[in-house]
Each structure stands twice: as C-alpha cells, then as structure tokens.
C-alpha cells in the first residue's frame, strides 16, 4: 500500500509535538526538559518552532509557569487521539501481534476430546503464539472468518485447499469395564441383541460396521442417538450401552480406564475422518509450520500421523 503525496496534510515535527505535550502536562519548561532529558532552552525552541509552524500562540506565561491558550487546549485535545493510535500501531509493528495469534476452528468432538487436552503443551513449547480455538460444524471461510486452520470431520472434498488427513484412525466398539462385565461379548453377532448407542455424524455407522464383519443387521432401534461423539462417549461411561467410535477420540477414555475396546484390532475398521484444512499459501507461515510440526509430533506419540 502506498500513500499519495496529494493526501498528506501538513505535519509538524514529532519532536516539537512531544515537547508541546510535555509542557502542556507539566505547565513548566524546566519540568518538561527534565522529563525529555534535554535543556529548557531546547524545549523553548521546539515550542517556538511549533507555534511558528501553526502561526498561533499555544502558551502564555504566568507567574507559575506557562498556561495553554484556547488554541493550545483545542490542539492538545485534537492530537491526543491520533498519537494514541500511532502508539498502538507501532506496538503492533514491533511485536507483530497479528502473527502471534493462531486461529483454529475444529469439529466439536476432536476439539474437545483430543486437541484441547494438549493445547497447554503447545503453549509451553511456543509461548509467543496465542491460540484461539472455536468448535462447531459451521462452514467457515478462511478470509471472512479470519481463520488460519480448520480441523474438519467428514470426507476430504476440498480441492482448492491444502488438506492433511490424520492417518491410522480406526472405528472400534467400546464400553465401560462395568458394562462389559455385565454384558460379555466375544463376537459381533452378539451385539445385534444388545443395547447400542448411535453417533449420528460418524462416517462409519453400526450398519456399515456389521456389514464389514458379515453380520446381518436390520434397522435396530438404538437405546440412545447423539449428534456429537463426545455425548456418546459420556453415555458409554455411564453404563448405557456399547458405542462405535474413533480410537483417535477414545484415547483419553481408554487410558483413564473409563472405556475399553470390546474386540481386538482385527475387528477395528479403518477410517479417514479428520482433516487439517487450510489455504495453500498459509503453509509457508512460520506459525503454521510450528503448529503443524507440533501436531505431527503429538499424533505420532499417540500412534497416528499426517
């Protein structure tokens, strides 16, 4: 962006402006000089230069020092706001405040069950980057919504964007240890007559999972049906039934002993349900490279990768 010289209004010296503000605030040339670390004579010359530039008197002398004229009072009030804006803009330029914010949008269950539990690790490793996380199934736009990265759930159908899919994710059957002890299961066929909890938004539902394992399944009524996976997890923890969910999202529950897989890995069904989505140009940004590198490390530690 360039500024046309035709649009530039007459601007006095910034040194003269600072001297004027200091004298106005202290009411004394000597005090202003001390605060500015210059001589009183230098301050007097700067005030004289500003008055000459404006063609107006800004101060009158009194027995106690100097007092603002009416013009001086109005001028001080008028320049205070713009100087504050200049100060804020300068601070932004020095600290690159916009760059330090990484704005992430995530599907609710991934954001709550996997990402949020690890965010403090990122903060500890990268204290200069402030994360802003929002979770929803809204169709957001990167420019309009000031978004850096979107972690989406679904089919990878975004040809104009950079898409990194989380790999090695599987759908597994889970239940609480107490519920499983009361309802022992050794084969998928046994699940058909048991209490099943349905997650409406998963890519692989019970019908697909049963078909994958060659089990006849016809429109079974579920004991509960939820539109958020984290609700299904909590219901299973409350001994309400069996769930079919992502092992990526289930990690914390399994490690805490709240849930356990009903079958071994031979009954798990692979799925590619979670994707990191962002504009191609964004990958070159340092904050993005650092976040993606950190996320890859965390995924690998959990048995997944990009």
ChimeraX commands (.cxc) that place a marker at each C-alpha (Angstrom):
marker #1 position 0.00,0.00,0.00 radius 0.5
marker #1 position 1.31,3.46,-0.94 radius 0.5
marker #1 position 0.18,6.86,0.28 radius 0.5
marker #1 position -0.32,9.59,-2.31 radius 0.5
marker #1 position 1.58,12.79,-1.59 radius 0.5
marker #1 position -1.56,14.67,-2.55 radius 0.5
marker #1 position -3.31,13.20,0.52 radius 0.5
marker #1 position -0.59,14.15,3.02 radius 0.5
marker #1 position -1.61,17.08,5.22 radius 0.5
marker #1 position 0.96,19.44,6.77 radius 0.5
marker #1 position 2.68,17.69,9.69 radius 0.5
marker #1 position 4.88,19.38,12.28 radius 0.5
marker #1 position 7.99,17.79,13.74 radius 0.5
marker #1 position 7.23,14.91,16.11 radius 0.5
marker #1 position 9.89,16.28,18.49 radius 0.5
marker #1 position 8.04,19.58,18.63 radius 0.5
marker #1 position 4.74,17.78,19.27 radius 0.5
marker #1 position 6.26,15.75,22.13 radius 0.5
marker #1 position 7.72,18.92,23.66 radius 0.5
marker #1 position 4.32,20.61,23.39 radius 0.5
marker #1 position 2.52,17.71,25.13 radius 0.5
marker #1 position 5.11,17.57,27.91 radius 0.5
marker #1 position 4.95,21.29,28.58 radius 0.5
marker #1 position 1.14,21.20,28.48 radius 0.5
marker #1 position 1.07,18.34,31.00 radius 0.5
marker #1 position 3.64,19.82,33.40 radius 0.5
marker #1 position 2.95,23.53,32.94 radius 0.5
marker #1 position 6.71,24.15,33.08 radius 0.5
marker #1 position 9.52,24.36,30.55 radius 0.5
marker #1 position 12.04,23.14,33.13 radius 0.5
marker #1 position 9.97,20.11,34.17 radius 0.5
marker #1 position 9.31,19.24,30.55 radius 0.5
marker #1 position 13.02,19.49,29.77 radius 0.5
marker #1 position 13.85,17.18,32.68 radius 0.5
marker #1 position 11.30,14.59,31.54 radius 0.5
marker #1 position 12.54,14.73,27.95 radius 0.5
marker #1 position 16.20,14.70,29.03 radius 0.5
marker #1 position 17.03,17.91,27.14 radius 0.5
marker #1 position 17.69,21.52,28.14 radius 0.5
marker #1 position 14.97,24.05,28.90 radius 0.5
marker #1 position 16.34,26.15,26.04 radius 0.5
marker #1 position 15.84,23.24,23.62 radius 0.5
marker #1 position 12.23,22.83,24.77 radius 0.5
marker #1 position 11.64,26.57,24.37 radius 0.5
marker #1 position 12.97,26.43,20.81 radius 0.5
marker #1 position 10.77,23.41,19.98 radius 0.5
marker #1 position 7.66,25.19,21.26 radius 0.5
marker #1 position 8.60,28.32,19.30 radius 0.5
marker #1 position 9.11,26.24,16.15 radius 0.5
marker #1 position 5.69,24.57,16.57 radius 0.5
marker #1 position 3.98,27.95,17.14 radius 0.5
marker #1 position 5.71,29.30,14.04 radius 0.5
marker #1 position 4.56,26.28,12.02 radius 0.5
marker #1 position 0.97,26.74,13.18 radius 0.5
marker #1 position 1.04,30.54,13.11 radius 0.5
marker #1 position -0.69,30.53,16.51 radius 0.5
marker #1 position 0.36,31.01,20.12 radius 0.5
marker #1 position -0.03,27.85,22.19 radius 0.5
marker #1 position 1.10,29.12,25.60 radius 0.5
marker #1 position 1.09,32.30,27.63 radius 0.5
marker #1 position 3.48,32.88,30.51 radius 0.5
marker #1 position 2.19,33.17,34.06 radius 0.5
marker #1 position 3.81,33.61,37.46 radius 0.5
marker #1 position 3.77,29.82,37.98 radius 0.5
marker #1 position 4.99,28.83,34.53 radius 0.5
marker #1 position 3.15,28.54,31.24 radius 0.5
marker #1 position -0.56,28.13,30.53 radius 0.5
marker #1 position -2.27,26.82,27.40 radius 0.5
marker #1 position -4.09,29.34,25.25 radius 0.5
marker #1 position -7.55,28.40,23.96 radius 0.5
marker #1 position -5.92,27.35,20.68 radius 0.5
marker #1 position -3.42,25.27,22.65 radius 0.5
marker #1 position -6.18,23.50,24.59 radius 0.5
marker #1 position -8.07,22.62,21.41 radius 0.5
marker #1 position -4.89,21.48,19.66 radius 0.5
marker #1 position -3.89,19.23,22.59 radius 0.5
marker #1 position -7.31,17.60,22.60 radius 0.5
marker #1 position -7.25,17.06,18.83 radius 0.5
marker #1 position -3.81,15.42,18.65 radius 0.5
marker #1 position -4.16,13.14,21.72 radius 0.5
marker #1 position -6.30,10.51,19.90 radius 0.5
marker #1 position -4.14,10.17,16.78 radius 0.5
marker #1 position -0.96,9.90,18.87 radius 0.5
marker #1 position -2.53,7.04,20.85 radius 0.5
marker #1 position -3.38,5.28,17.58 radius 0.5
marker #1 position 0.19,5.78,16.33 radius 0.5
marker #1 position 1.47,4.27,19.58 radius 0.5
marker #1 position -0.77,1.21,19.24 radius 0.5
marker #1 position 0.18,0.73,15.59 radius 0.5
marker #1 position 3.85,1.00,16.49 radius 0.5
marker #1 position 3.44,-1.60,19.24 radius 0.5
marker #1 position 1.74,-3.94,16.78 radius 0.5
marker #1 position 4.58,-3.50,14.29 radius 0.5
marker #1 position 7.21,-4.16,16.96 radius 0.5
marker #1 position 5.57,-7.25,18.40 radius 0.5
marker #1 position 3.80,-8.46,15.24 radius 0.5
marker #1 position 0.67,-9.08,17.31 radius 0.5
marker #1 position -1.39,-10.44,14.41 radius 0.5
marker #1 position 1.25,-13.05,13.62 radius 0.5
marker #1 position 1.27,-14.23,17.24 radius 0.5
marker #1 position -2.38,-15.29,17.09 radius 0.5
marker #1 position -3.16,-18.70,15.56 radius 0.5
marker #1 position -6.88,-19.04,14.97 radius 0.5
marker #1 position -8.11,-22.63,14.83 radius 0.5
marker #1 position -11.57,-23.94,14.10 radius 0.5
marker #1 position -12.31,-27.60,14.84 radius 0.5
marker #1 position -15.11,-30.11,14.70 radius 0.5
marker #1 position -16.51,-30.22,18.25 radius 0.5
marker #1 position -15.53,-33.74,19.33 radius 0.5
marker #1 position -11.95,-33.55,18.04 radius 0.5
marker #1 position -11.50,-30.11,19.57 radius 0.5
marker #1 position -12.86,-31.15,22.96 radius 0.5
marker #1 position -11.63,-34.75,23.27 radius 0.5
marker #1 position -8.22,-34.62,21.59 radius 0.5
marker #1 position -6.90,-31.14,20.82 radius 0.5
marker #1 position -7.95,-29.15,23.88 radius 0.5
marker #1 position -6.30,-31.63,26.27 radius 0.5
marker #1 position -2.95,-30.97,24.56 radius 0.5
marker #1 position -3.09,-27.21,23.98 radius 0.5
marker #1 position -1.14,-26.38,27.12 radius 0.5
marker #1 position 1.77,-28.44,25.73 radius 0.5
marker #1 position 1.79,-26.20,22.67 radius 0.5
marker #1 position 1.64,-23.08,24.84 radius 0.5
marker #1 position 4.59,-24.27,26.89 radius 0.5
marker #1 position 6.63,-25.03,23.75 radius 0.5
marker #1 position 5.59,-21.86,21.86 radius 0.5
marker #1 position 4.71,-19.15,24.42 radius 0.5
marker #1 position 4.91,-16.41,21.78 radius 0.5
marker #1 position 1.92,-17.81,19.86 radius 0.5
marker #1 position -1.53,-17.28,21.32 radius 0.5
marker #1 position -4.10,-19.87,20.24 radius 0.5
marker #1 position -7.73,-19.07,19.62 radius 0.5
marker #1 position -9.88,-22.22,19.34 radius 0.5
marker #1 position -13.53,-22.37,18.27 radius 0.5
marker #1 position -15.54,-25.56,17.75 radius 0.5
marker #1 position -18.62,-26.10,15.60 radius 0.5
marker #1 position -19.81,-27.78,12.42 radius 0.5
marker #1 position -20.28,-24.42,10.70 radius 0.5
marker #1 position -18.98,-23.97,7.17 radius 0.5
marker #1 position -16.47,-21.19,7.84 radius 0.5
marker #1 position -14.42,-19.23,5.31 radius 0.5
marker #1 position -10.75,-18.55,6.00 radius 0.5
marker #1 position -10.62,-14.89,4.90 radius 0.5
marker #1 position -14.09,-13.85,6.03 radius 0.5
marker #1 position -13.79,-15.52,9.46 radius 0.5
marker #1 position -10.12,-14.64,10.00 radius 0.5
marker #1 position -9.20,-18.32,10.28 radius 0.5
marker #1 position -5.77,-19.94,9.95 radius 0.5
marker #1 position -6.62,-23.64,10.04 radius 0.5
marker #1 position -9.79,-25.73,10.11 radius 0.5
marker #1 position -9.80,-29.28,11.53 radius 0.5
marker #1 position -12.75,-30.86,9.77 radius 0.5
marker #1 position -14.64,-34.13,10.15 radius 0.5
marker #1 position -16.00,-35.81,7.05 radius 0.5
marker #1 position -14.93,-36.74,3.54 radius 0.5
marker #1 position -11.90,-34.87,2.13 radius 0.5
marker #1 position -13.70,-32.91,-0.59 radius 0.5
marker #1 position -11.95,-29.53,-0.66 radius 0.5
marker #1 position -9.95,-29.49,-3.93 radius 0.5
marker #1 position -8.92,-25.82,-3.73 radius 0.5
marker #1 position -7.42,-26.13,-0.22 radius 0.5
marker #1 position -4.44,-27.84,1.34 radius 0.5
marker #1 position -5.72,-30.98,3.10 radius 0.5
marker #1 position -3.69,-33.12,5.50 radius 0.5
marker #1 position -5.61,-36.20,6.65 radius 0.5
marker #1 position -4.91,-37.83,10.01 radius 0.5
marker #1 position -3.92,-41.40,9.22 radius 0.5
marker #1 position -4.24,-44.67,11.12 radius 0.5
marker #1 position -7.60,-43.78,12.67 radius 0.5
marker #1 position -9.99,-46.70,13.26 radius 0.5
marker #1 position -13.56,-47.23,14.36 radius 0.5
marker #1 position -13.78,-49.54,17.38 radius 0.5
marker #1 position -16.52,-50.87,19.63 radius 0.5
marker #1 position -16.21,-49.61,23.21 radius 0.5
marker #1 position -17.95,-49.99,26.54 radius 0.5
marker #1 position -17.27,-49.26,30.17 radius 0.5
marker #1 position -15.50,-52.10,32.04 radius 0.5
marker #1 position -18.50,-52.44,34.36 radius 0.5
marker #1 position -21.00,-52.64,31.50 radius 0.5
marker #1 position -18.84,-55.11,29.58 radius 0.5
marker #1 position -18.52,-57.32,32.68 radius 0.5
marker #1 position -22.33,-57.45,32.89 radius 0.5
marker #1 position -22.67,-57.99,29.14 radius 0.5
marker #1 position -19.71,-60.11,27.96 radius 0.5
marker #1 position -19.25,-60.07,24.18 radius 0.5
marker #1 position -16.98,-62.33,22.13 radius 0.5
marker #1 position -18.39,-61.92,18.59 radius 0.5
marker #1 position -20.05,-59.09,16.62 radius 0.5
marker #1 position -23.27,-61.11,16.20 radius 0.5
marker #1 position -23.90,-60.81,19.92 radius 0.5
marker #1 position -24.06,-57.03,19.66 radius 0.5
marker #1 position -27.19,-57.12,17.50 radius 0.5
marker #1 position -29.33,-58.07,20.51 radius 0.5
marker #1 position -27.53,-55.75,22.94 radius 0.5
marker #1 position -28.00,-52.06,23.76 radius 0.5
marker #1 position -26.27,-49.92,21.16 radius 0.5
marker #1 position -25.64,-46.16,21.27 radius 0.5
marker #1 position -25.63,-44.38,17.92 radius 0.5
marker #1 position -23.40,-41.44,16.90 radius 0.5
marker #1 position -25.23,-39.79,14.01 radius 0.5
marker #1 position -22.30,-37.91,12.46 radius 0.5
marker #1 position -19.61,-40.63,12.26 radius 0.5
marker #1 position -18.54,-41.67,8.75 radius 0.5
marker #1 position -18.94,-45.33,9.67 radius 0.5
marker #1 position -22.12,-46.31,11.49 radius 0.5
marker #1 position -23.27,-49.56,13.01 radius 0.5
marker #1 position -24.87,-50.76,9.74 radius 0.5
marker #1 position -21.58,-50.39,7.84 radius 0.5
marker #1 position -19.56,-51.99,10.66 radius 0.5
marker #1 position -21.87,-55.02,10.88 radius 0.5
marker #1 position -21.82,-55.42,7.09 radius 0.5
marker #1 position -18.00,-55.23,7.12 radius 0.5
marker #1 position -17.96,-58.21,9.51 radius 0.5
marker #1 position -20.63,-60.17,7.66 radius 0.5
marker #1 position -23.30,-59.81,10.32 radius 0.5
marker #1 position -26.96,-59.42,9.34 radius 0.5
marker #1 position -28.33,-56.21,10.77 radius 0.5
marker #1 position -31.76,-54.73,10.10 radius 0.5
marker #1 position -32.75,-51.30,11.39 radius 0.5
marker #1 position -32.14,-51.95,15.05 radius 0.5
marker #1 position -33.57,-49.37,17.42 radius 0.5
marker #1 position -30.84,-47.65,19.43 radius 0.5
marker #1 position -31.13,-47.01,23.15 radius 0.5
marker #1 position -29.72,-43.53,22.51 radius 0.5
marker #1 position -28.72,-41.48,19.47 radius 0.5
marker #1 position -26.47,-38.41,19.67 radius 0.5
marker #1 position -25.26,-35.81,17.19 radius 0.5
marker #1 position -21.92,-35.34,18.97 radius 0.5
marker #1 position -19.39,-38.09,19.60 radius 0.5
marker #1 position -18.41,-36.72,22.99 radius 0.5
marker #1 position -22.01,-37.29,24.13 radius 0.5
marker #1 position -21.79,-40.93,23.04 radius 0.5
marker #1 position -18.54,-41.33,24.97 radius 0.5
marker #1 position -20.10,-39.92,28.12 radius 0.5
marker #1 position -23.17,-42.13,27.74 radius 0.5
marker #1 position -20.95,-45.21,27.45 radius 0.5
marker #1 position -19.05,-44.16,30.57 radius 0.5
marker #1 position -22.42,-44.07,32.37 radius 0.5
marker #1 position -23.00,-47.76,31.51 radius 0.5
marker #1 position -25.74,-47.01,28.98 radius 0.5
marker #1 position -24.54,-49.33,26.22 radius 0.5
marker #1 position -21.96,-50.07,23.50 radius 0.5
marker #1 position -20.62,-47.36,21.20 radius 0.5
marker #1 position -18.85,-47.46,17.83 radius 0.5
marker #1 position -16.36,-44.63,17.85 radius 0.5
marker #1 position -12.97,-43.37,16.68 radius 0.5
marker #1 position -9.95,-44.74,18.56 radius 0.5
marker #1 position -8.34,-41.33,18.00 radius 0.5
marker #1 position -11.05,-39.65,20.08 radius 0.5
marker #1 position -11.26,-42.54,22.55 radius 0.5
marker #1 position -7.62,-42.45,23.68 radius 0.5
marker #1 position -8.11,-40.48,26.90 radius 0.5
marker #1 position -11.08,-42.61,27.93 radius 0.5
marker #1 position -9.16,-45.84,27.33 radius 0.5
marker #1 position -6.02,-44.63,29.10 radius 0.5
marker #1 position -8.08,-43.49,32.08 radius 0.5
marker #1 position -9.78,-46.90,32.28 radius 0.5
marker #1 position -13.23,-45.39,31.71 radius 0.5
marker #1 position -13.79,-47.35,28.49 radius 0.5
marker #1 position -12.21,-50.42,26.93 radius 0.5
marker #1 position -12.28,-51.93,23.43 radius 0.5
marker #1 position -14.67,-54.86,23.19 radius 0.5
marker #1 position -12.64,-56.65,20.48 radius 0.5
marker #1 position -9.02,-56.80,19.36 radius 0.5
marker #1 position -7.67,-54.82,16.37 radius 0.5
marker #1 position -8.85,-57.43,13.86 radius 0.5
marker #1 position -12.39,-56.09,14.37 radius 0.5
marker #1 position -11.38,-52.43,14.01 radius 0.5
marker #1 position -12.45,-50.67,10.81 radius 0.5
marker #1 position -10.12,-48.10,9.21 radius 0.5
marker #1 position -11.47,-44.61,8.61 radius 0.5
marker #1 position -10.10,-41.28,7.39 radius 0.5
marker #1 position -12.42,-38.90,9.16 radius 0.5
marker #1 position -10.33,-35.95,10.45 radius 0.5
marker #1 position -8.51,-33.49,8.22 radius 0.5
marker #1 position -6.39,-30.36,8.69 radius 0.5
marker #1 position -7.56,-27.87,6.08 radius 0.5
marker #1 position -6.00,-24.50,5.21 radius 0.5
marker #1 position -5.17,-22.28,2.21 radius 0.5
marker #1 position -2.03,-23.33,0.29 radius 0.5
marker #1 position -0.29,-20.01,0.96 radius 0.5
marker #1 position -0.71,-20.41,4.73 radius 0.5
marker #1 position 1.66,-23.38,4.95 radius 0.5
marker #1 position 4.61,-21.04,4.43 radius 0.5
marker #1 position 3.78,-19.00,7.53 radius 0.5
marker #1 position 6.06,-19.67,10.48 radius 0.5
marker #1 position 3.20,-20.02,12.97 radius 0.5
marker #1 position 1.56,-22.64,10.76 radius 0.5
marker #1 position 4.78,-24.60,10.31 radius 0.5
marker #1 position 5.32,-24.64,14.06 radius 0.5
marker #1 position 1.75,-25.74,14.79 radius 0.5
marker #1 position 1.78,-28.46,12.12 radius 0.5
marker #1 position 5.14,-29.74,13.34 radius 0.5
marker #1 position 3.89,-29.84,16.92 radius 0.5
marker #1 position 0.65,-31.55,15.92 radius 0.5
marker #1 position 2.51,-34.20,13.90 radius 0.5
marker #1 position 4.69,-34.93,16.94 radius 0.5
marker #1 position 1.64,-35.26,19.22 radius 0.5
marker #1 position -0.14,-37.53,16.74 radius 0.5
marker #1 position 2.89,-39.80,16.37 radius 0.5
marker #1 position 3.16,-40.09,20.15 radius 0.5
marker #1 position -0.44,-41.34,20.10 radius 0.5
marker #1 position 0.04,-43.81,17.24 radius 0.5
marker #1 position -1.29,-41.60,14.41 radius 0.5
marker #1 position 0.32,-39.33,11.78 radius 0.5
marker #1 position -0.37,-36.87,8.98 radius 0.5
marker link #1:1,2 radius 0.2
marker link #1:2,3 radius 0.2
marker link #1:3,4 radius 0.2
marker link #1:4,5 radius 0.2
marker link #1:5,6 radius 0.2
marker link #1:6,7 radius 0.2
marker link #1:7,8 radius 0.2
marker link #1:8,9 radius 0.2
marker link #1:9,10 radius 0.2
marker link #1:10,11 radius 0.2
marker link #1:11,12 radius 0.2
marker link #1:12,13 radius 0.2
marker link #1:13,14 radius 0.2
marker link #1:14,15 radius 0.2
marker link #1:15,16 radius 0.2
marker link #1:16,17 radius 0.2
marker link #1:17,18 radius 0.2
marker link #1:18,19 radius 0.2
marker link #1:19,20 radius 0.2
marker link #1:20,21 radius 0.2
marker link #1:21,22 radius 0.2
marker link #1:22,23 radius 0.2
marker link #1:23,24 radius 0.2
marker link #1:24,25 radius 0.2
marker link #1:25,26 radius 0.2
marker link #1:26,27 radius 0.2
marker link #1:27,28 radius 0.2
marker link #1:28,29 radius 0.2
marker link #1:29,30 radius 0.2
marker link #1:30,31 radius 0.2
marker link #1:31,32 radius 0.2
marker link #1:32,33 radius 0.2
marker link #1:33,34 radius 0.2
marker link #1:34,35 radius 0.2
marker link #1:35,36 radius 0.2
marker link #1:36,37 radius 0.2
marker link #1:37,38 radius 0.2
marker link #1:38,39 radius 0.2
marker link #1:39,40 radius 0.2
marker link #1:40,41 radius 0.2
marker link #1:41,42 radius 0.2
marker link #1:42,43 radius 0.2
marker link #1:43,44 radius 0.2
marker link #1:44,45 radius 0.2
marker link #1:45,46 radius 0.2
marker link #1:46,47 radius 0.2
marker link #1:47,48 radius 0.2
marker link #1:48,49 radius 0.2
marker link #1:49,50 radius 0.2
marker link #1:50,51 radius 0.2
marker link #1:51,52 radius 0.2
marker link #1:52,53 radius 0.2
marker link #1:53,54 radius 0.2
marker link #1:54,55 radius 0.2
marker link #1:55,56 radius 0.2
marker link #1:56,57 radius 0.2
marker link #1:57,58 radius 0.2
marker link #1:58,59 radius 0.2
marker link #1:59,60 radius 0.2
marker link #1:60,61 radius 0.2
marker link #1:61,62 radius 0.2
marker link #1:62,63 radius 0.2
marker link #1:63,64 radius 0.2
marker link #1:64,65 radius 0.2
marker link #1:65,66 radius 0.2
marker link #1:66,67 radius 0.2
marker link #1:67,68 radius 0.2
marker link #1:68,69 radius 0.2
marker link #1:69,70 radius 0.2
marker link #1:70,71 radius 0.2
marker link #1:71,72 radius 0.2
marker link #1:72,73 radius 0.2
marker link #1:73,74 radius 0.2
marker link #1:74,75 radius 0.2
marker link #1:75,76 radius 0.2
marker link #1:76,77 radius 0.2
marker link #1:77,78 radius 0.2
marker link #1:78,79 radius 0.2
marker link #1:79,80 radius 0.2
marker link #1:80,81 radius 0.2
marker link #1:81,82 radius 0.2
marker link #1:82,83 radius 0.2
marker link #1:83,84 radius 0.2
marker link #1:84,85 radius 0.2
marker link #1:85,86 radius 0.2
marker link #1:86,87 radius 0.2
marker link #1:87,88 radius 0.2
marker link #1:88,89 radius 0.2
marker link #1:89,90 radius 0.2
marker link #1:90,91 radius 0.2
marker link #1:91,92 radius 0.2
marker link #1:92,93 radius 0.2
marker link #1:93,94 radius 0.2
marker link #1:94,95 radius 0.2
marker link #1:95,96 radius 0.2
marker link #1:96,97 radius 0.2
marker link #1:97,98 radius 0.2
marker link #1:98,99 radius 0.2
marker link #1:99,100 radius 0.2
marker link #1:100,101 radius 0.2
marker link #1:101,102 radius 0.2
marker link #1:102,103 radius 0.2
marker link #1:103,104 radius 0.2
marker link #1:104,105 radius 0.2
marker link #1:105,106 radius 0.2
marker link #1:106,107 radius 0.2
marker link #1:107,108 radius 0.2
marker link #1:108,109 radius 0.2
marker link #1:109,110 radius 0.2
marker link #1:110,111 radius 0.2
marker link #1:111,112 radius 0.2
marker link #1:112,113 radius 0.2
marker link #1:113,114 radius 0.2
marker link #1:114,115 radius 0.2
marker link #1:115,116 radius 0.2
marker link #1:116,117 radius 0.2
marker link #1:117,118 radius 0.2
marker link #1:118,119 radius 0.2
marker link #1:119,120 radius 0.2
marker link #1:120,121 radius 0.2
marker link #1:121,122 radius 0.2
marker link #1:122,123 radius 0.2
marker link #1:123,124 radius 0.2
marker link #1:124,125 radius 0.2
marker link #1:125,126 radius 0.2
marker link #1:126,127 radius 0.2
marker link #1:127,128 radius 0.2
marker link #1:128,129 radius 0.2
marker link #1:129,130 radius 0.2
marker link #1:130,131 radius 0.2
marker link #1:131,132 radius 0.2
marker link #1:132,133 radius 0.2
marker link #1:133,134 radius 0.2
marker link #1:134,135 radius 0.2
marker link #1:135,136 radius 0.2
marker link #1:136,137 radius 0.2
marker link #1:137,138 radius 0.2
marker link #1:138,139 radius 0.2
marker link #1:139,140 radius 0.2
marker link #1:140,141 radius 0.2
marker link #1:141,142 radius 0.2
marker link #1:142,143 radius 0.2
marker link #1:143,144 radius 0.2
marker link #1:144,145 radius 0.2
marker link #1:145,146 radius 0.2
marker link #1:146,147 radius 0.2
marker link #1:147,148 radius 0.2
marker link #1:148,149 radius 0.2
marker link #1:149,150 radius 0.2
marker link #1:150,151 radius 0.2
marker link #1:151,152 radius 0.2
marker link #1:152,153 radius 0.2
marker link #1:153,154 radius 0.2
marker link #1:154,155 radius 0.2
marker link #1:155,156 radius 0.2
marker link #1:156,157 radius 0.2
marker link #1:157,158 radius 0.2
marker link #1:158,159 radius 0.2
marker link #1:159,160 radius 0.2
marker link #1:160,161 radius 0.2
marker link #1:161,162 radius 0.2
marker link #1:162,163 radius 0.2
marker link #1:163,164 radius 0.2
marker link #1:164,165 radius 0.2
marker link #1:165,166 radius 0.2
marker link #1:166,167 radius 0.2
marker link #1:167,168 radius 0.2
marker link #1:168,169 radius 0.2
marker link #1:169,170 radius 0.2
marker link #1:170,171 radius 0.2
marker link #1:171,172 radius 0.2
marker link #1:172,173 radius 0.2
marker link #1:173,174 radius 0.2
marker link #1:174,175 radius 0.2
marker link #1:175,176 radius 0.2
marker link #1:176,177 radius 0.2
marker link #1:177,178 radius 0.2
marker link #1:178,179 radius 0.2
marker link #1:179,180 radius 0.2
marker link #1:180,181 radius 0.2
marker link #1:181,182 radius 0.2
marker link #1:182,183 radius 0.2
marker link #1:183,184 radius 0.2
marker link #1:184,185 radius 0.2
marker link #1:185,186 radius 0.2
marker link #1:186,187 radius 0.2
marker link #1:187,188 radius 0.2
marker link #1:188,189 radius 0.2
marker link #1:189,190 radius 0.2
marker link #1:190,191 radius 0.2
marker link #1:191,192 radius 0.2
marker link #1:192,193 radius 0.2
marker link #1:193,194 radius 0.2
marker link #1:194,195 radius 0.2
marker link #1:195,196 radius 0.2
marker link #1:196,197 radius 0.2
marker link #1:197,198 radius 0.2
marker link #1:198,199 radius 0.2
marker link #1:199,200 radius 0.2
marker link #1:200,201 radius 0.2
marker link #1:201,202 radius 0.2
marker link #1:202,203 radius 0.2
marker link #1:203,204 radius 0.2
marker link #1:204,205 radius 0.2
marker link #1:205,206 radius 0.2
marker link #1:206,207 radius 0.2
marker link #1:207,208 radius 0.2
marker link #1:208,209 radius 0.2
marker link #1:209,210 radius 0.2
marker link #1:210,211 radius 0.2
marker link #1:211,212 radius 0.2
marker link #1:212,213 radius 0.2
marker link #1:213,214 radius 0.2
marker link #1:214,215 radius 0.2
marker link #1:215,216 radius 0.2
marker link #1:216,217 radius 0.2
marker link #1:217,218 radius 0.2
marker link #1:218,219 radius 0.2
marker link #1:219,220 radius 0.2
marker link #1:220,221 radius 0.2
marker link #1:221,222 radius 0.2
marker link #1:222,223 radius 0.2
marker link #1:223,224 radius 0.2
marker link #1:224,225 radius 0.2
marker link #1:225,226 radius 0.2
marker link #1:226,227 radius 0.2
marker link #1:227,228 radius 0.2
marker link #1:228,229 radius 0.2
marker link #1:229,230 radius 0.2
marker link #1:230,231 radius 0.2
marker link #1:231,232 radius 0.2
marker link #1:232,233 radius 0.2
marker link #1:233,234 radius 0.2
marker link #1:234,235 radius 0.2
marker link #1:235,236 radius 0.2
marker link #1:236,237 radius 0.2
marker link #1:237,238 radius 0.2
marker link #1:238,239 radius 0.2
marker link #1:239,240 radius 0.2
marker link #1:240,241 radius 0.2
marker link #1:241,242 radius 0.2
marker link #1:242,243 radius 0.2
marker link #1:243,244 radius 0.2
marker link #1:244,245 radius 0.2
marker link #1:245,246 radius 0.2
marker link #1:246,247 radius 0.2
marker link #1:247,248 radius 0.2
marker link #1:248,249 radius 0.2
marker link #1:249,250 radius 0.2
marker link #1:250,251 radius 0.2
marker link #1:251,252 radius 0.2
marker link #1:252,253 radius 0.2
marker link #1:253,254 radius 0.2
marker link #1:254,255 radius 0.2
marker link #1:255,256 radius 0.2
marker link #1:256,257 radius 0.2
marker link #1:257,258 radius 0.2
marker link #1:258,259 radius 0.2
marker link #1:259,260 radius 0.2
marker link #1:260,261 radius 0.2
marker link #1:261,262 radius 0.2
marker link #1:262,263 radius 0.2
marker link #1:263,264 radius 0.2
marker link #1:264,265 radius 0.2
marker link #1:265,266 radius 0.2
marker link #1:266,267 radius 0.2
marker link #1:267,268 radius 0.2
marker link #1:268,269 radius 0.2
marker link #1:269,270 radius 0.2
marker link #1:270,271 radius 0.2
marker link #1:271,272 radius 0.2
marker link #1:272,273 radius 0.2
marker link #1:273,274 radius 0.2
marker link #1:274,275 radius 0.2
marker link #1:275,276 radius 0.2
marker link #1:276,277 radius 0.2
marker link #1:277,278 radius 0.2
marker link #1:278,279 radius 0.2
marker link #1:279,280 radius 0.2
marker link #1:280,281 radius 0.2
marker link #1:281,282 radius 0.2
marker link #1:282,283 radius 0.2
marker link #1:283,284 radius 0.2
marker link #1:284,285 radius 0.2
marker link #1:285,286 radius 0.2
marker link #1:286,287 radius 0.2
marker link #1:287,288 radius 0.2
marker link #1:288,289 radius 0.2
marker link #1:289,290 radius 0.2
marker link #1:290,291 radius 0.2
marker link #1:291,292 radius 0.2
marker link #1:292,293 radius 0.2
marker link #1:293,294 radius 0.2
marker link #1:294,295 radius 0.2
marker link #1:295,296 radius 0.2
marker link #1:296,297 radius 0.2
marker link #1:297,298 radius 0.2
marker link #1:298,299 radius 0.2
marker link #1:299,300 radius 0.2
marker link #1:300,301 radius 0.2
marker link #1:301,302 radius 0.2
marker link #1:302,303 radius 0.2
marker link #1:303,304 radius 0.2
marker link #1:304,305 radius 0.2
marker link #1:305,306 radius 0.2
view
